[in-house]
Amino acid sequence: MIDIATIILLSIFQGLFEWLPVSSEGVSIFLMVNVFNVDPTPALTYSIFLHIGTMLAVLVKFRREFFKMLQLRDSSLLSLVVVATLFTALTAIPILNTLREFNNGELVNLLIGVMLIVTGLVLRLPKTGMRHLYDFRLKEAALLGLVQGFAIIPGISRSGVTVSFLLLRKLNEEEALKLSFIISVPAVFGAALINGLPANVTVTSSILGLVVAFVVGYITIDLLLNFARRSNFSLFCIVFGLLSIITTLLLVF
């Protein structure tokens, strides 16, 4: 059972790291497995569950865009989100089912390390963008969804790879960030629905975790997104990934 203090700490990390291209899921699972002695499978479940808190922060932040889509006043954006979500499921669901079988802490650490290095290399790709959101085509939204689906792997930053993909497709930075976070909402909701509620925490603790992740995430979203634009997280991901791999190898051998 995860105690209250750990839940609050993990929720704060989720609220902070979700907006940075460093894989909040990877960081949370790494901490749970290596610091708090949580088995990898429940750690994965709880990490996905905490994303509901930051998902709610995105819903509140971009509430106007969601209201327009629900009222069918922005059918172009709605079409992009629907297509991206369907194709996210094509990659995310099989990967999630495979990850549930991973209950070896050393293998999980190695996976997180390798995927963080992959994220770091993706962030180093040259990117410029001048296109607008409504120039984006449905086949590009399908590819975006497939890319987002791989972010279910711990260590792959969802925002990092989706924004990088959008910028490589020449979308301007502001609209790339907006679309990346909007398509995260149905993806997170679907992943949480499929994965179910965490079994190693009480209902009260679960609600507390979501509230903390929401509050911290909503308060910090603008500040950390601006910080992420000005900072190079590629080196951070690569170094953290190498440390995770080296630490695991030292423990094993």
C-alpha positions as CSV (number, residue, x, y, z in Angstrom):
1,M,0.0,0.0,0.0
2,I,1.4,3.4,-1.0
3,D,1.2,5.8,1.9
4,I,-0.3,9.4,1.9
5,A,3.1,11.2,1.9
6,T,4.3,9.2,-1.1
7,I,1.1,9.8,-3.0
8,I,1.3,13.6,-2.4
9,L,5.0,13.6,-3.6
10,L,4.2,11.5,-6.7
11,S,1.2,13.8,-7.5
12,I,3.4,16.9,-7.3
13,F,5.9,15.3,-9.6
14,Q,3.1,14.4,-12.0
15,G,1.8,18.0,-11.9
16,L,5.3,19.4,-12.7
17,F,6.8,16.9,-15.1
18,E,3.7,16.5,-17.3
19,W,4.5,19.8,-19.0
20,L,8.2,19.1,-19.6
21,P,9.5,16.7,-22.3
22,V,11.0,14.3,-19.8
23,S,8.3,11.6,-19.4
24,S,6.4,12.1,-16.2
25,E,5.3,8.4,-16.4
26,G,9.0,7.3,-16.6
27,V,10.0,9.5,-13.6
28,S,7.0,8.3,-11.5
29,I,7.6,4.6,-12.2
30,F,11.4,5.0,-11.6
31,L,10.7,6.6,-8.2
32,M,8.1,4.1,-7.2
33,V,10.2,1.1,-8.1
34,N,13.6,2.3,-6.9
35,V,12.7,4.6,-4.0
36,F,9.4,3.5,-2.6
37,N,9.7,-0.3,-3.4
38,V,6.5,-0.6,-5.4
39,D,6.3,-3.5,-7.9
40,P,6.5,-2.4,-11.6
41,T,3.0,-3.5,-12.6
42,P,1.1,-1.5,-9.9
43,A,3.6,1.4,-10.4
44,L,2.5,1.5,-14.1
45,T,-1.2,1.5,-13.1
46,Y,-0.8,4.3,-10.6
47,S,1.4,6.4,-12.9
48,I,-1.3,6.2,-15.6
49,F,-4.0,6.9,-13.0
50,L,-2.2,10.2,-11.9
51,H,-2.4,11.4,-15.5
52,I,-6.1,12.0,-14.9
53,G,-5.3,14.9,-12.6
54,T,-3.2,16.7,-15.2
55,M,-5.8,15.7,-17.9
56,L,-8.4,17.7,-15.9
57,A,-5.9,20.6,-15.8
58,V,-5.7,20.5,-19.6
59,L,-9.5,20.4,-19.9
60,V,-9.8,23.5,-17.8
61,K,-6.9,25.3,-19.5
62,F,-8.3,24.6,-23.0
63,R,-12.0,24.6,-22.0
64,R,-13.0,27.0,-24.8
65,E,-11.5,24.7,-27.5
66,F,-13.3,21.7,-26.0
67,F,-16.6,23.6,-25.7
68,K,-16.4,24.5,-29.4
69,M,-15.7,20.9,-30.4
70,L,-18.6,19.6,-28.2
71,Q,-20.9,22.1,-29.7
72,L,-19.6,21.1,-33.2
73,R,-18.5,24.7,-33.8
74,D,-15.0,23.6,-34.6
75,S,-15.5,20.5,-36.7
76,S,-11.9,20.6,-38.2
77,L,-10.3,20.4,-34.8
78,L,-12.7,17.7,-33.7
79,S,-11.9,15.6,-36.7
80,L,-8.2,15.9,-36.0
81,V,-8.7,14.8,-32.4
82,V,-11.0,11.9,-33.3
83,V,-8.6,10.5,-35.9
84,A,-5.5,11.0,-33.7
85,T,-7.3,9.2,-30.8
86,L,-8.3,6.2,-32.9
87,F,-4.8,5.7,-34.2
88,T,-3.3,6.2,-30.7
89,A,-5.3,3.2,-29.6
90,L,-3.8,1.1,-32.4
91,T,-0.3,1.4,-30.9
92,A,-1.1,2.1,-27.2
93,I,-3.4,-0.8,-26.4
94,P,-1.0,-3.6,-27.5
95,I,2.0,-1.9,-25.8
96,L,0.0,-1.5,-22.6
97,N,-1.0,-5.1,-22.6
98,T,2.7,-6.1,-23.0
99,L,3.9,-3.7,-20.3
100,R,1.5,-5.3,-17.8
101,E,3.6,-8.4,-18.0
102,F,6.7,-6.5,-17.1
103,N,7.2,-7.1,-13.3
104,N,10.9,-7.1,-13.2
105,G,12.4,-3.9,-11.6
106,E,15.7,-4.2,-13.4
107,L,14.1,-4.6,-16.9
108,V,11.8,-1.7,-16.2
109,N,14.7,0.5,-15.2
110,L,16.6,-0.5,-18.4
111,L,13.5,0.2,-20.5
112,I,13.0,3.7,-18.9
113,G,16.7,4.4,-19.5
114,V,16.7,3.4,-23.1
115,M,13.4,5.2,-23.9
116,L,14.6,8.4,-22.2
117,I,17.7,8.4,-24.5
118,V,15.3,7.9,-27.4
119,T,13.3,10.9,-26.2
120,G,16.5,12.9,-25.9
121,L,17.5,12.1,-29.4
122,V,14.1,13.0,-30.8
123,L,14.2,16.4,-29.0
124,R,17.5,17.1,-30.8
125,L,16.0,16.8,-34.3
126,P,15.9,20.2,-36.1
127,K,12.4,21.7,-36.1
128,T,10.8,24.8,-37.6
129,G,7.2,25.5,-38.2
130,M,5.1,28.0,-40.0
131,R,1.9,26.1,-40.8
132,H,-1.4,26.7,-38.9
133,L,-3.5,24.1,-37.2
134,Y,-6.3,24.1,-39.8
135,D,-3.7,23.3,-42.5
136,F,-3.1,20.0,-40.8
137,R,-4.5,17.0,-42.7
138,L,-6.3,13.9,-41.4
139,K,-3.5,11.5,-42.6
140,E,-1.1,13.6,-40.5
141,A,-3.4,13.3,-37.5
142,A,-3.3,9.5,-38.0
143,L,0.5,9.5,-37.9
144,L,0.4,11.8,-34.9
145,G,-1.9,9.3,-33.1
146,L,0.4,6.4,-33.9
147,V,3.3,8.4,-32.5
148,Q,1.4,9.4,-29.3
149,G,0.5,5.7,-28.7
150,F,4.2,4.9,-28.2
151,A,4.3,7.3,-25.3
152,I,2.6,4.7,-23.1
153,I,6.1,3.2,-22.8
154,P,7.8,4.6,-19.6
155,G,10.6,6.9,-20.6
156,I,9.0,8.2,-23.8
157,S,7.7,11.7,-23.3
158,R,4.3,12.1,-24.8
159,S,4.5,15.9,-25.1
160,G,8.1,15.6,-26.3
161,V,7.5,13.2,-29.2
162,T,4.1,14.6,-30.3
163,V,5.3,18.3,-30.3
164,S,8.5,17.2,-32.1
165,F,6.4,15.4,-34.7
166,L,4.1,18.4,-35.2
167,L,7.1,20.8,-35.5
168,L,8.7,18.4,-38.0
169,R,5.5,18.7,-40.0
170,K,6.0,22.5,-40.0
171,L,3.2,23.3,-37.6
172,N,4.0,26.5,-35.6
173,E,5.1,26.0,-32.0
174,E,2.1,27.6,-30.2
175,E,-0.5,25.5,-32.1
176,A,1.7,22.4,-31.9
177,L,1.7,22.6,-28.1
178,K,-2.1,23.3,-28.1
179,L,-2.9,20.3,-30.3
180,S,-0.5,18.0,-28.4
181,F,-2.2,18.7,-25.1
182,I,-5.8,18.6,-26.6
183,I,-5.2,15.1,-28.0
184,S,-3.8,13.9,-24.7
185,V,-7.2,14.2,-23.0
186,P,-9.0,11.3,-24.8
187,A,-5.8,9.3,-24.8
188,V,-5.3,9.6,-21.1
189,F,-9.0,8.9,-20.4
190,G,-8.9,5.8,-22.6
191,A,-5.7,4.5,-21.0
192,A,-7.0,5.1,-17.5
193,L,-10.3,3.4,-18.4
194,I,-8.5,0.3,-19.9
195,N,-6.0,0.1,-17.1
196,G,-8.5,0.4,-14.3
197,L,-8.2,1.8,-10.8
198,P,-4.9,1.3,-8.8
199,A,-5.3,-1.6,-6.4
200,N,-2.5,-0.5,-4.0
201,V,-4.1,2.7,-2.8
202,T,-7.4,3.6,-1.0
203,V,-10.2,5.5,-2.7
204,T,-9.5,8.5,-0.4
205,S,-5.8,8.4,-1.3
206,S,-6.6,8.1,-5.0
207,I,-8.9,11.2,-4.9
208,L,-6.2,13.1,-3.0
209,G,-3.6,12.2,-5.6
210,L,-5.8,13.4,-8.4
211,V,-6.6,16.7,-6.7
212,V,-2.9,17.4,-6.0
213,A,-1.9,16.6,-9.5
214,F,-4.6,18.8,-10.9
215,V,-3.9,21.8,-8.7
216,V,-0.1,21.6,-9.2
217,G,-0.5,21.0,-12.9
218,Y,-3.0,23.8,-13.5
219,I,-0.9,26.3,-11.5
220,T,2.4,25.5,-13.2
221,I,1.3,24.8,-16.8
222,D,2.0,28.2,-18.3
223,L,5.3,28.7,-16.3
224,L,6.7,25.3,-17.2
225,L,5.7,25.4,-20.8
226,N,7.5,28.7,-21.2
227,F,10.5,27.2,-19.4
228,A,10.4,24.2,-21.7
229,R,10.5,26.4,-24.8
230,R,13.6,28.2,-23.6
231,S,15.4,25.1,-22.3
232,N,17.1,22.1,-23.9
233,F,15.8,18.9,-22.2
234,S,17.5,16.6,-24.7
235,L,20.7,16.4,-22.7
236,F,18.7,15.9,-19.5
237,C,16.8,12.9,-21.0
238,I,20.0,11.3,-22.3
239,V,22.0,11.8,-19.1
240,F,19.1,10.6,-16.9
241,G,18.6,7.6,-19.2
242,L,22.3,6.6,-19.1
243,L,22.3,6.9,-15.3
244,S,19.2,4.7,-15.1
245,I,20.9,2.1,-17.3
246,I,24.3,2.3,-15.5
247,T,22.7,2.0,-12.0
248,T,20.7,-1.0,-13.1
249,L,23.7,-2.8,-14.5
250,L,25.7,-2.1,-11.3
251,L,22.9,-3.5,-9.2
252,V,22.6,-6.6,-11.4
253,F,26.3,-7.3,-11.7
